[in-house]
Amino acid sequence: MLLIIAFLATFGLVVSAGLLLFGRDTVWDRLQSVVNPESGSSWRRWGQALWGRPDTVQAIVKPFQNVLPRTAEEVSVVQKRLIRAGYRNPSVANIFYAAKVLVPVSLSILATATGAYRIGPLFVYGVSAGVGFLLPDFWLGNRIAARQRKIRLGLPEALDLMVICTEAGLGMDQILTRVTRELELSQPEIRDELALISLEQKAGRPRDEALKNFAERTDIDTVRALTTTLIQADTFGTSMAKTLRVYSDTLRTQRRQSAEEYAAKTTVKLVFPLVFFIFPSIFVVALGPAAISLLAGLEKFFT
């Protein structure tokens, strides 16, 4: 039991240290980019100081990236997930597959170093290999969910800017360029997606196809509905400003309704903490003195 606790504690310390080292403070990076635009993010500065060259990570993981068998369909699915998480470099897929090999090996080494394997070598090493193999997938899913949440929350702000630009008489291409520049600090995720739409249009791709690719990259229902609305407004020649304003109000209404839904669910979720943590403490405080007095009276009665 102590070995399991030591293994879990060591694993938690390693994960916490990794988060402290590799996790980016988004607010600090934005403030640094405003104060000193040439400094870049803390992640980029740390990476340049540590690795020196951008291909160093690729060189390190190269011996491990082809250990797992993979098909073209699996690689395509992984690349789509990485794109949805915001990683568009082609070499990131190889790093992901290398991580699915390195993480189980690291956990197995950790189990050996802490002595947790003495409990049951087959069980401990099996759990280490399974958890290590699934941990990159869980991390990637968490990154995708976090990025989708940021895009969903920042979409009304982008729509408001698009409405202002439309009423100022700008065209759709000029609107994307202007909004991309304005959202560089406040909404970098939406800024990247809008910049990709603008680049695809400059490369000769039709606007409706670029918008559909935007919906496919993000995989968000609100974005899909927005792209469908924009395509229909562009096709039938309806007012773009009115369409964007109505959809922005709809998104804010949906956000308020979602907050009300979460607030309504709070009373149900509080039942379990009340029953298992708060009520026993109240019973001990309220009935404890009476129980002590009752036991003292019964002891005197029988003696």
C-alpha positions as CSV (number, residue, x, y, z in Angstrom):
1,M,0.0,0.0,0.0
2,L,2.8,2.4,0.9
3,L,4.5,1.6,-2.4
4,I,1.4,2.5,-4.4
5,I,1.1,5.7,-2.5
6,A,4.7,6.5,-3.1
7,F,4.3,5.7,-6.8
8,L,1.2,7.9,-7.2
9,A,2.8,10.7,-5.2
10,T,6.0,10.6,-7.4
11,F,3.8,10.5,-10.5
12,G,1.8,13.5,-9.3
13,L,5.0,15.5,-8.6
14,V,6.4,14.7,-12.1
15,V,3.1,15.7,-13.8
16,S,3.0,18.9,-11.7
17,A,6.6,19.8,-12.5
18,G,5.8,19.2,-16.2
19,L,2.8,21.5,-16.0
20,L,4.9,24.2,-14.3
21,L,7.7,23.9,-16.9
22,F,5.7,23.5,-20.1
23,G,2.4,25.2,-19.3
24,R,2.0,28.7,-20.8
25,D,0.6,31.6,-18.8
26,T,-1.6,33.1,-21.5
27,V,-2.3,36.4,-19.7
28,W,1.4,36.9,-19.0
29,D,2.3,36.1,-22.6
30,R,-0.2,38.6,-23.9
31,L,1.1,41.3,-21.5
32,Q,4.6,40.6,-22.5
33,S,3.7,40.8,-26.2
34,V,2.1,44.3,-25.6
35,V,5.0,45.6,-23.5
36,N,7.8,44.1,-25.7
37,P,6.5,42.8,-29.0
38,E,9.9,41.3,-30.0
39,S,10.1,39.2,-26.9
40,G,7.6,36.6,-27.9
41,S,5.8,34.1,-25.6
42,S,7.5,32.5,-22.6
43,W,7.1,29.1,-24.3
44,R,8.9,30.3,-27.4
45,R,11.7,31.9,-25.4
46,W,12.1,28.8,-23.2
47,G,12.1,26.5,-26.3
48,Q,14.7,28.6,-28.1
49,A,17.0,28.7,-25.1
50,L,16.7,25.0,-24.4
51,W,16.7,23.5,-27.9
52,G,18.4,26.1,-29.9
53,R,16.9,24.8,-33.2
54,P,13.3,24.0,-34.0
55,D,14.2,20.6,-35.5
56,T,15.9,19.3,-32.3
57,V,12.7,17.9,-30.8
58,Q,12.1,16.1,-34.1
59,A,15.6,14.6,-34.0
60,I,15.1,13.4,-30.4
61,V,11.8,11.6,-31.0
62,K,12.7,10.2,-34.4
63,P,13.9,6.8,-33.1
64,F,10.6,6.3,-31.3
65,Q,8.0,7.7,-33.8
66,N,7.9,4.6,-36.0
67,V,7.7,2.0,-33.2
68,L,3.9,1.8,-33.2
69,P,2.3,0.5,-36.4
70,R,0.0,3.0,-38.0
71,T,-2.1,3.3,-41.1
72,A,-2.7,6.3,-43.3
73,E,-6.3,6.5,-42.0
74,E,-5.1,6.6,-38.4
75,V,-2.5,9.3,-39.2
76,S,-5.2,11.3,-40.9
77,V,-7.5,11.2,-37.9
78,V,-4.6,12.1,-35.5
79,Q,-3.7,15.0,-37.8
80,K,-7.3,16.3,-37.7
81,R,-7.3,16.1,-34.0
82,L,-4.0,17.9,-33.7
83,I,-5.3,20.7,-36.1
84,R,-8.4,21.1,-33.9
85,A,-6.0,21.5,-30.9
86,G,-4.1,24.2,-32.7
87,Y,-1.0,22.2,-33.8
88,R,-0.6,22.4,-37.6
89,N,3.1,21.5,-38.0
90,P,3.4,18.2,-40.0
91,S,6.0,16.9,-37.6
92,V,3.6,17.1,-34.6
93,A,2.0,13.8,-35.6
94,N,5.4,12.1,-35.3
95,I,6.0,13.6,-31.9
96,F,2.5,12.5,-30.8
97,Y,3.3,8.9,-31.8
98,A,6.7,9.1,-30.1
99,A,5.0,10.3,-26.9
100,K,2.8,7.2,-26.9
101,V,6.0,5.2,-26.7
102,L,8.0,7.4,-24.4
103,V,5.3,8.0,-21.7
104,P,4.7,4.3,-21.0
105,V,8.5,3.7,-20.8
106,S,8.9,6.7,-18.5
107,L,6.1,5.4,-16.2
108,S,7.6,1.9,-16.1
109,I,11.0,3.4,-15.2
110,L,9.2,5.4,-12.5
111,A,7.6,2.3,-11.1
112,T,11.0,0.6,-11.0
113,A,12.7,3.5,-9.3
114,T,10.0,3.8,-6.6
115,G,9.8,0.1,-6.0
116,A,6.1,-0.1,-6.8
117,Y,6.7,-3.1,-9.0
118,R,7.2,-5.3,-5.9
119,I,3.4,-5.3,-5.4
120,G,2.9,-7.2,-8.6
121,P,5.2,-6.7,-11.5
122,L,2.7,-7.8,-14.1
123,F,-0.1,-5.5,-12.7
124,V,2.1,-2.5,-12.1
125,Y,3.9,-2.6,-15.4
126,G,0.6,-3.3,-17.2
127,V,-1.1,-0.3,-15.6
128,S,1.9,1.9,-16.4
129,A,2.0,0.8,-20.0
130,G,-1.8,1.3,-20.4
131,V,-2.0,4.6,-18.7
132,G,1.1,5.9,-20.5
133,F,-0.3,4.8,-23.8
134,L,-3.7,6.5,-23.3
135,L,-2.2,9.7,-21.6
136,P,-1.3,11.5,-24.8
137,D,-4.8,10.9,-26.2
138,F,-6.4,12.3,-23.0
139,W,-4.0,15.3,-23.1
140,L,-4.9,15.9,-26.8
141,G,-8.6,15.7,-26.0
142,N,-8.2,18.2,-23.2
143,R,-6.4,20.6,-25.5
144,I,-9.1,20.3,-28.1
145,A,-11.9,20.9,-25.6
146,A,-10.0,23.9,-24.2
147,R,-9.5,25.4,-27.6
148,Q,-13.1,24.8,-28.6
149,R,-14.3,26.5,-25.4
150,K,-12.1,29.6,-26.1
151,I,-13.5,29.8,-29.6
152,R,-17.0,29.4,-28.5
153,L,-16.7,32.1,-25.8
154,G,-14.8,34.6,-28.0
155,L,-17.1,34.2,-31.1
156,P,-19.6,36.9,-30.1
157,E,-16.8,39.4,-29.8
158,A,-15.5,38.6,-33.3
159,L,-19.1,38.9,-34.6
160,D,-19.5,42.3,-33.1
161,L,-16.3,43.5,-34.7
162,M,-17.5,42.0,-38.0
163,V,-20.8,43.9,-37.7
164,I,-18.9,47.2,-37.1
165,C,-16.7,46.6,-40.1
166,T,-19.7,45.7,-42.3
167,E,-21.6,48.8,-41.3
168,A,-18.4,50.9,-42.0
169,G,-18.6,49.7,-45.7
170,L,-15.8,47.1,-45.7
171,G,-16.0,44.0,-47.9
172,M,-15.7,40.5,-46.6
173,D,-12.0,40.1,-47.3
174,Q,-11.2,43.4,-45.7
175,I,-13.4,42.5,-42.7
176,L,-11.4,39.3,-42.1
177,T,-8.1,41.2,-42.3
178,R,-9.3,43.9,-39.9
179,V,-10.8,41.5,-37.4
180,T,-7.7,39.3,-37.5
181,R,-5.6,42.2,-36.6
182,E,-7.9,43.4,-33.8
183,L,-8.2,39.9,-32.2
184,E,-4.5,39.1,-32.1
185,L,-4.2,39.6,-28.4
186,S,-7.7,39.1,-27.0
187,Q,-8.8,36.0,-29.0
188,P,-5.7,34.4,-30.6
189,E,-7.5,31.1,-31.4
190,I,-10.2,32.9,-33.5
191,R,-7.6,35.1,-35.0
192,D,-5.7,32.1,-36.3
193,E,-8.8,30.5,-37.8
194,L,-9.9,33.8,-39.5
195,A,-6.3,34.3,-40.8
196,L,-6.5,30.8,-42.4
197,I,-9.8,31.7,-44.1
198,S,-8.2,34.9,-45.5
199,L,-5.1,32.9,-46.7
200,E,-7.2,30.3,-48.4
201,Q,-9.2,32.9,-50.2
202,K,-6.0,34.7,-51.3
203,A,-4.8,31.3,-52.6
204,G,-7.8,31.1,-54.9
205,R,-10.2,28.9,-52.9
206,P,-13.9,30.0,-53.0
207,R,-15.2,31.7,-49.9
208,D,-17.9,29.1,-49.2
209,E,-15.3,26.3,-49.3
210,A,-13.0,28.3,-47.0
211,L,-15.8,28.8,-44.5
212,K,-16.7,25.1,-44.6
213,N,-13.1,24.3,-43.9
214,F,-13.2,26.6,-40.9
215,A,-16.2,24.7,-39.6
216,E,-14.5,21.4,-40.2
217,R,-11.3,22.5,-38.4
218,T,-13.0,23.7,-35.3
219,D,-15.8,21.0,-35.1
220,I,-18.1,23.3,-33.1
221,D,-21.8,23.4,-33.7
222,T,-22.1,27.2,-33.3
223,V,-19.3,27.7,-35.9
224,R,-21.0,25.3,-38.3
225,A,-24.3,27.3,-37.9
226,L,-22.4,30.5,-38.4
227,T,-20.7,29.4,-41.6
228,T,-24.0,28.1,-43.0
229,T,-25.6,31.5,-42.2
230,L,-22.8,33.4,-43.9
231,I,-22.8,31.2,-47.0
232,Q,-26.6,31.7,-47.3
233,A,-26.4,35.5,-46.8
234,D,-23.6,35.7,-49.4
235,T,-25.6,33.5,-51.8
236,F,-28.9,35.2,-51.5
237,G,-27.5,38.8,-51.1
238,T,-29.1,39.5,-47.7
239,S,-27.8,42.1,-45.3
240,M,-24.5,40.7,-43.8
241,A,-24.5,43.2,-40.9
242,K,-28.1,42.3,-39.8
243,T,-27.3,38.6,-40.1
244,L,-24.2,38.8,-38.0
245,R,-25.9,41.0,-35.3
246,V,-28.8,38.5,-35.0
247,Y,-26.5,35.6,-34.7
248,S,-24.3,37.4,-32.2
249,D,-27.4,38.1,-30.0
250,T,-28.4,34.4,-30.4
251,L,-25.0,33.2,-29.2
252,R,-25.2,35.5,-26.1
253,T,-28.7,34.2,-25.4
254,Q,-27.5,30.6,-25.6
255,R,-24.6,31.4,-23.3
256,R,-27.0,32.9,-20.7
257,Q,-29.3,29.9,-21.0
258,S,-26.3,27.6,-20.6
259,A,-25.3,29.4,-17.4
260,E,-28.8,29.1,-16.1
261,E,-28.8,25.4,-16.9
262,Y,-25.5,24.9,-15.0
263,A,-26.9,26.9,-12.0
264,A,-30.0,24.7,-12.0
265,K,-27.9,21.6,-11.9
266,T,-25.9,22.9,-8.9
267,T,-28.6,21.9,-6.4
268,V,-28.6,18.3,-7.6
269,K,-24.8,18.1,-7.6
270,L,-24.7,19.4,-4.0
271,V,-26.6,16.4,-2.7
272,F,-23.6,14.1,-2.7
273,P,-21.3,16.5,-0.8
274,L,-24.1,17.2,1.7
275,V,-24.8,13.6,2.3
276,F,-21.3,12.3,2.5
277,F,-19.3,15.2,4.0
278,I,-21.5,17.9,5.6
279,F,-24.4,15.9,7.2
280,P,-22.0,13.4,9.1
281,S,-20.2,16.4,10.6
282,I,-23.5,18.0,11.6
283,F,-24.6,14.8,13.2
284,V,-21.3,14.5,15.2
285,V,-21.6,18.1,16.5
286,A,-25.3,17.9,17.3
287,L,-25.6,14.4,18.6
288,G,-22.1,13.9,20.0
289,P,-22.6,15.6,23.4
290,A,-26.0,13.9,23.9
291,A,-24.5,10.5,23.1
292,I,-21.7,11.1,25.6
293,S,-24.1,12.1,28.3
294,L,-26.3,9.1,27.5
295,L,-23.4,6.7,27.8
296,A,-22.3,8.3,31.0
297,G,-25.8,7.9,32.5
298,L,-26.1,4.3,31.4
299,E,-22.7,3.6,32.9
300,K,-23.8,5.0,36.3
301,F,-27.1,3.1,36.0
302,F,-25.5,-0.3,35.5
303,T,-22.8,0.3,38.1
